Amino acid sequence: MAALVVAVMFTVSWPNLPDPMAVHFDEGGDVNRSASPVELLLISELTLLSLGVGLSRGAVRGSLALRTLYATSAAAAASLGYLFTVAVLVNADAATADEVRMPLWHLAIAAGLAVAAAGGVRVLMPGGRPDGADQSAASGSVGLQRGEKAVWVRSVGPQWLVAAGVLSAVVALAAGVLGWGPGFWLWPVGLLFAVIAGARVSVDGGGLTIRPSVLHVPRIHIPLQRIERAWAAEVRPLPDLGGWGYRIAKGRRGLALRSGEAVWLELDDGKQFVVAVDDAATAAGLLGDLLARDAQRDR
């Protein structure tokens, strides 16, 4: 998210940035190093994205406790995102890099944001092993009979956010055609927002599939052959997955755009997959019937 915010800020401010622009400042806030806007954009995006990749690897490997991992991620994103954004703002409308100043109190704000973000995560995310996956919950049944086929489909995420993303992409592209240069840079941001704002979850004989509401790619597919058991239980995104959206944690991954009922899957490798969706009990029951029918067929 921090990388996206910085990219948008660069795009909006690009016509007003000096080249070269101020990128480093001394203890008095005066510039002592400059670089082209392209260089700063690449450095900021690569720094934030590399940080995200590194922390994601830590989540998968379980090298750090989840609460520590996400507190570190939030602190780094808040502080670095703020500093990169301010670097763009102080350069905007300057004729040359020599005119730019960055007061040192910005560093204090960045440090304060880091502490607040890390503290917020540690308060909201309890320690210990998450208990959102109720292993004793029954999957139920929808009464699927031999030879019958059934498909269950539900949407996740507010659909108005998807529509807002598509509309903003169209408006930005139209503005670019009419002469507003940044519109050609901003319309993919609106489309990306529409893609990540909602998804469609389906269950059928092939397993469980999640597709974005707009483009339908990329998709997440869990084949029925990989599912050992399915059940419906509550999910709490922060303690169970480490946050909202698509998350990967040690022994677990899933999609949770809200708290509440969810479909939980136990996979053949011992890991879990979870998706927060309405009518989760029906989806879990259908998967349970499909698994039972496959088990009878294999006998």
C-alpha positions as CSV (number, residue, x, y, z in Angstrom):
1,M,0.0,0.0,0.0
2,A,2.8,2.4,0.8
3,A,4.4,1.7,-2.6
4,L,1.1,2.5,-4.3
5,V,0.7,5.8,-2.4
6,V,4.2,6.9,-3.3
7,A,3.7,5.9,-7.0
8,V,0.4,7.9,-7.1
9,M,2.2,10.9,-5.5
10,F,5.0,10.8,-8.1
11,T,2.4,10.5,-10.9
12,V,0.4,13.5,-9.8
13,S,3.5,15.7,-9.1
14,W,5.6,14.6,-12.0
15,P,5.0,17.7,-14.2
16,N,6.1,20.0,-11.3
17,L,9.2,18.2,-10.2
18,P,12.7,19.7,-11.0
19,D,15.2,17.5,-12.8
20,P,17.4,16.8,-11.0
21,M,15.4,16.9,-7.7
22,A,16.6,17.0,-4.1
23,V,16.9,13.6,-2.6
24,H,19.2,14.0,0.5
25,F,19.4,16.7,3.1
26,D,21.9,17.8,5.8
27,E,21.2,18.4,9.5
28,G,20.0,21.9,8.7
29,G,17.4,20.6,6.1
30,D,19.4,21.9,3.1
31,V,19.9,19.7,0.1
32,N,23.3,18.0,-0.3
33,R,22.5,15.4,-3.0
34,S,20.3,15.4,-6.0
35,A,19.1,12.8,-8.6
36,S,16.6,12.5,-11.4
37,P,12.9,11.9,-10.5
38,V,13.2,8.5,-12.3
39,E,16.0,7.4,-10.0
40,L,14.1,8.4,-6.8
41,L,11.0,6.7,-8.0
42,L,12.8,3.5,-8.7
43,I,14.7,3.6,-5.4
44,S,11.6,4.3,-3.4
45,E,9.5,1.6,-5.1
46,L,12.2,-1.0,-5.0
47,T,12.9,-0.3,-1.3
48,L,9.3,-0.7,-0.3
49,L,8.6,-3.7,-2.5
50,S,11.8,-5.4,-1.4
51,L,10.8,-4.9,2.2
52,G,7.4,-6.4,1.5
53,V,8.9,-9.4,-0.2
54,G,11.4,-10.0,2.6
55,L,8.7,-9.8,5.3
56,S,6.4,-12.1,3.3
57,R,9.2,-14.7,3.1
58,G,9.5,-14.4,6.9
59,A,5.8,-15.0,7.2
60,V,6.0,-18.1,5.1
61,R,9.1,-19.5,6.8
62,G,7.9,-18.7,10.2
63,S,11.2,-17.1,11.1
64,L,9.5,-14.4,13.2
65,A,6.4,-14.4,15.4
66,L,3.4,-13.1,13.4
67,R,2.8,-10.2,15.7
68,T,6.4,-9.1,15.5
69,L,6.5,-9.6,11.7
70,Y,3.4,-7.4,11.1
71,A,4.4,-4.8,13.6
72,T,7.7,-4.4,11.8
73,S,6.0,-4.3,8.4
74,A,3.6,-1.6,9.6
75,A,6.3,0.5,11.1
76,A,8.5,0.4,8.1
77,A,5.7,1.1,5.6
78,A,4.4,4.1,7.7
79,S,7.8,5.7,8.2
80,L,9.4,5.1,4.8
81,G,6.1,5.8,3.0
82,Y,5.9,9.2,4.8
83,L,9.5,10.2,4.0
84,F,9.3,9.3,0.3
85,T,6.0,11.1,0.0
86,V,7.4,14.2,1.7
87,A,10.4,14.1,-0.5
88,V,8.1,14.5,-3.5
89,L,6.0,17.2,-1.9
90,V,8.9,19.4,-1.0
91,N,10.3,19.2,-4.5
92,A,7.0,20.0,-6.2
93,D,6.9,23.5,-7.9
94,A,10.6,24.1,-7.1
95,A,12.6,25.6,-10.0
96,T,15.8,23.8,-9.0
97,A,16.9,21.3,-6.4
98,D,18.9,24.0,-4.6
99,E,15.7,25.7,-3.5
100,V,14.4,22.7,-1.7
101,R,14.5,22.3,2.1
102,M,13.2,19.5,4.3
103,P,13.0,20.5,8.0
104,L,14.2,17.8,10.4
105,W,10.8,17.6,12.2
106,H,9.7,15.4,9.3
107,L,12.0,12.7,10.8
108,A,10.3,13.0,14.1
109,I,6.9,12.5,12.4
110,A,8.2,9.5,10.6
111,A,9.5,8.0,13.8
112,G,6.2,8.7,15.5
113,L,4.3,7.0,12.7
114,A,6.5,4.0,13.0
115,V,5.9,3.7,16.7
116,A,2.2,4.3,16.4
117,A,1.8,1.7,13.6
118,A,3.8,-1.0,15.4
119,G,2.0,-0.3,18.7
120,G,-1.4,-0.5,17.0
121,V,-0.6,-3.8,15.4
122,R,0.7,-5.3,18.7
123,V,-2.5,-4.1,20.5
124,L,-4.9,-5.3,17.9
125,M,-3.2,-8.6,17.2
126,P,-3.0,-10.8,20.3
127,G,0.0,-13.1,20.8
128,G,-0.1,-16.8,20.7
129,R,-1.4,-19.2,18.1
130,P,-4.6,-17.9,16.4
131,D,-7.7,-19.9,17.3
132,G,-9.9,-18.8,14.4
133,A,-9.9,-22.3,12.9
134,D,-12.3,-24.3,15.0
135,Q,-11.1,-27.8,14.2
136,S,-14.1,-29.4,15.9
137,A,-16.6,-27.6,13.7
138,A,-18.7,-29.9,11.5
139,S,-18.8,-29.3,7.8
140,G,-22.5,-30.3,7.6
141,S,-24.2,-31.4,4.4
142,V,-26.3,-29.9,1.6
143,G,-27.8,-33.3,0.7
144,L,-26.0,-33.8,-2.6
145,Q,-26.9,-37.1,-4.1
146,R,-24.9,-39.4,-6.3
147,G,-24.9,-38.2,-9.9
148,E,-26.1,-34.7,-9.0
149,K,-24.0,-31.6,-9.8
150,A,-24.1,-28.3,-7.8
151,V,-22.4,-25.0,-8.0
152,W,-22.2,-22.4,-5.1
153,V,-21.2,-18.8,-5.9
154,R,-20.9,-15.7,-3.7
155,S,-19.1,-12.4,-3.9
156,V,-16.8,-11.0,-1.3
157,G,-16.0,-7.3,-0.8
158,P,-18.4,-4.3,-1.3
159,Q,-19.4,-4.1,-5.0
160,W,-19.6,-0.3,-4.8
161,L,-15.8,-0.2,-4.3
162,V,-15.3,-2.2,-7.5
163,A,-17.6,0.1,-9.4
164,A,-15.7,3.1,-8.0
165,G,-12.4,1.7,-9.1
166,V,-13.7,1.1,-12.6
167,L,-15.2,4.6,-12.8
168,S,-12.1,6.3,-11.6
169,A,-10.0,4.4,-14.2
170,V,-12.4,5.6,-17.0
171,V,-12.4,9.2,-15.7
172,A,-8.6,9.2,-15.5
173,L,-8.2,7.8,-19.0
174,A,-10.7,10.3,-20.4
175,A,-8.9,13.1,-18.7
176,G,-5.6,12.0,-20.3
177,V,-7.2,12.0,-23.7
178,L,-8.5,15.5,-23.1
179,G,-5.0,16.7,-22.3
180,W,-4.4,16.1,-18.5
181,G,-1.1,14.1,-18.8
182,P,-1.2,12.3,-15.4
183,G,-4.5,10.7,-16.4
184,F,-2.5,8.2,-18.6
185,W,-0.6,7.2,-15.5
186,L,-3.5,7.1,-13.0
187,W,-6.1,5.0,-14.8
188,P,-4.2,1.7,-14.1
189,V,-4.4,2.6,-10.4
190,G,-8.2,2.8,-10.5
191,L,-8.3,-0.5,-12.4
192,L,-6.0,-2.1,-9.8
193,F,-8.2,-0.8,-7.0
194,A,-11.2,-2.4,-8.7
195,V,-9.4,-5.7,-9.0
196,I,-8.4,-5.9,-5.4
197,A,-11.6,-4.5,-4.0
198,G,-13.8,-7.6,-4.6
199,A,-13.7,-11.2,-5.7
200,R,-16.1,-14.0,-6.5
201,V,-15.8,-17.3,-4.6
202,S,-17.2,-20.5,-6.2
203,V,-17.4,-24.1,-5.1
204,D,-18.1,-27.0,-7.6
205,G,-16.8,-30.5,-8.4
206,G,-13.4,-29.1,-9.2
207,G,-12.9,-27.5,-5.7
208,L,-12.9,-23.9,-4.5
209,T,-12.0,-21.0,-6.8
210,I,-11.5,-17.3,-6.1
211,R,-11.5,-14.8,-9.0
212,P,-11.3,-11.0,-9.0
213,S,-14.7,-9.5,-9.8
214,V,-13.5,-7.5,-12.8
215,L,-10.8,-9.2,-14.8
216,H,-11.2,-12.8,-13.4
217,V,-7.4,-13.1,-13.3
218,P,-5.3,-14.0,-11.5
219,R,-7.3,-16.7,-9.7
220,I,-6.7,-18.8,-6.7
221,H,-7.8,-22.4,-7.2
222,I,-7.8,-25.2,-4.5
223,P,-8.5,-28.5,-6.3
224,L,-10.9,-30.9,-4.6
225,Q,-8.1,-33.5,-4.6
226,R,-6.0,-31.3,-2.3
227,I,-8.8,-30.8,0.3
228,E,-8.9,-33.1,3.3
229,R,-11.7,-31.4,5.2
230,A,-13.9,-28.3,5.0
231,W,-15.8,-26.5,7.7
232,A,-17.4,-23.1,8.5
233,A,-16.1,-21.0,11.3
234,E,-15.5,-17.4,12.2
235,V,-12.3,-15.6,11.0
236,R,-10.6,-12.6,12.5
237,P,-8.3,-11.2,9.8
238,L,-5.7,-9.6,12.1
239,P,-5.1,-12.5,14.6
240,D,-5.9,-15.3,12.2
241,L,-4.1,-14.1,9.1
242,G,-2.1,-11.1,10.2
243,G,-4.2,-8.6,8.4
244,W,-6.9,-7.9,5.8
245,G,-6.8,-8.9,2.1
246,Y,-4.9,-11.9,0.7
247,R,-2.4,-13.0,3.4
248,I,0.2,-15.7,3.8
249,A,1.2,-16.9,7.3
250,K,3.0,-19.9,8.7
251,G,0.8,-22.9,8.0
252,R,-2.0,-20.8,6.7
253,R,-3.1,-18.5,3.9
254,G,-6.3,-17.0,2.7
255,L,-8.5,-14.1,1.7
256,A,-10.3,-12.0,4.4
257,L,-11.8,-8.6,3.5
258,R,-13.8,-8.6,6.7
259,S,-14.3,-10.5,10.0
260,G,-17.1,-13.0,10.3
261,E,-18.1,-16.4,8.8
262,A,-15.6,-18.1,6.6
263,V,-14.9,-21.4,4.8
264,W,-11.9,-23.1,6.3
265,L,-10.0,-25.9,4.4
266,E,-7.5,-28.4,5.7
267,L,-5.2,-29.3,2.8
268,D,-3.2,-32.4,2.0
269,D,0.0,-30.8,3.1
270,G,-1.2,-30.1,6.6
271,K,-1.7,-26.3,5.9
272,Q,-5.0,-24.4,6.0
273,F,-6.8,-22.1,3.6
274,V,-9.5,-19.7,4.6
275,V,-11.8,-17.3,2.8
276,A,-14.3,-15.0,4.5
277,V,-17.6,-15.1,2.7
278,D,-21.3,-15.1,3.4
279,D,-23.2,-18.4,3.5
280,A,-19.9,-20.2,4.4
281,A,-21.8,-23.1,5.9
282,T,-23.4,-24.0,2.6
283,A,-20.1,-23.9,0.8
284,A,-18.4,-26.1,3.4
285,G,-21.4,-28.5,3.3
286,L,-21.1,-28.8,-0.4
287,L,-17.4,-29.4,-0.2
288,G,-18.0,-32.0,2.5
289,D,-20.5,-33.9,0.2
290,L,-18.2,-33.8,-2.7
291,L,-15.3,-35.1,-0.6
292,A,-17.5,-37.9,0.8
293,R,-18.7,-38.9,-2.7
294,D,-15.1,-39.0,-4.0
295,A,-14.1,-41.2,-1.0
296,Q,-16.9,-43.6,-1.7
297,R,-15.9,-43.8,-5.4
298,D,-12.3,-44.6,-4.4
299,R,-13.4,-47.6,-2.3
